[in-house]
Amino acid sequence: MLYFCTLFDNNYLSRGLAMYESLKKHCTSFHLYILAFNDVTYSVLKDLQLEYCTIISLKDFENGELVSIKKSRSIAEYCWTCTPSLIKYCIETYNIPHCTYIDADIYFYSDPAILVEEMGENSISLSPHWYTPVYDKSSLTGIYCVQFMTFKNDSYGLNALNWWVKACNEWCYARFEDGKFGDQKYLDDWPYRFTSVHILNDRGAGVAPWNVQQYQVKKALQKGILLSCKKERKDFSVIFYHFHDVRFRKDSKIDLGSYLLPKWVKNTFYKPYIQHILKIEKKYREYGVPFHEQKEVKNIFLDNLKTSLQRIYILKHFFFFTLNFFLSKKKKKNSSQFFQNSIKKLLFNRNIYTTKYFLEE
């Protein structure tokens, strides 16, 4: 039996349900603990009576320290702050042997049991970002991604978890400051700070928009997706994809973020995922819950102009491959916020589409 936990509010409700359904499809034996981050989300999730799930309310979860922190942090920052506390809460409240935190916007394509098995006798697992060189922000946002983290209910696991809870309660903000960023940059030195830490080796753990450029699709079947790493020339099965920064807009368009996404990536991952989300929203429309914090575009004409220009801006491919080549040869991976912003402007990539057109294309 595998034990997972996650947290989200109504703005991530359809994504969280899509993640749950993908987990249910591929994982043979699991239980998922969901922290509903507001009352409306709790009400809907309780009413759905999801199999293999326990729904936790904020009222039951929050302690005095978290409540006192809450007002000083944004919703996103408070979510990050609560992540280690949620893992600790689940382990202690339900007396489970281990707990794996998973982001609400990941989606499973095969059984994640292989990742827990890979840990062996270790007590903590970390998943690397596997950054494509041109997108490497390790020095700013961290080497590892919080997206999928397992802690065992033993002295090694709890020692690291308690340290992380304390650190996030003291400081957890969406900015880089004194070597910290959110809940994530704290993980950088864990292989040296703590005992019994395992770094996941399976590339299938965390295919994401910041690393997918390194791969090519070999097979996309009903049973799963097989990718190949271009540099290492090794095949691997996708365990989960992290749909980071997908935004729904008020003008009936969808924004897939600013990363360079090959056409096969959009067809293999994004189209089926968006279709699944829309299917869930249609199914549960009766609840009258807003499923997204829809992005409002202030100047539609300028936005459309930028989107049109980037599609004929062929230099983005030249700059991407040139910069990626030179950065891959660079031994010291260190980049400033200014450097990352400059690359972003130089590549000038936008993945904005009319939702209906994107799905039919």
Number of C-alpha atoms within 10 A of each C-alpha: 12 17 20 21 27 22 23 22 21 22 16 19 25 25 27 23 20 24 23 22 16 19 23 18 13 17 18 12 13 15 18 23 22 23 24 25 22 14 14 15 22 21 14 16 20 16 9 10 11 14 11 13 18 16 19 19 18 15 12 8 17 16 11 7 9 15 12 11 14 17 10 11 16 12 13 14 19 22 20 22 27 24 23 24 22 24 25 20 17 22 21 12 10 9 10 14 14 22 26 23 22 20 22 25 22 25 25 24 23 20 19 20 16 12 20 20 10 15 19 11 11 19 22 29 24 24 22 22 23 21 20 18 21 22 21 23 21 19 18 20 22 23 21 24 21 21 21 25 24 27 25 20 20 12 11 17 22 18 13 21 20 13 12 20 19 13 15 22 20 10 16 25 19 15 12 15 12 6 12 21 19 22 28 20 21 20 18 20 12 17 15 9 10 13 16 17 22 19 17 19 13 16 21 22 25 26 23 20 23 23 20 21 19 17 21 16 15 13 13 14 9 7 9 16 20 18 23 18 16 12 8 9 10 11 17 18 19 22 25 24 21 21 22 15 13 17 17 19 19 13 13 11 18 21 17 21 17 18 20 22 19 13 9 11 18 16 14 15 17 20 16 13 19 18 13 19 19 16 14 17 20 11 10 15 12 8 11 8 15 15 21 17 13 16 14 11 12 8 8 11 10 11 13 12 10 14 18 13 14 16 13 9 14 11 12 19 14 12 16 18 12 12 16 17 13 11 17 14 10 11 7 8 13 12 14 11 12 9 11 16 10 12 16 17 11 13 22 21 21 19 17 21 17 13 18 11 9 16 15 7 7
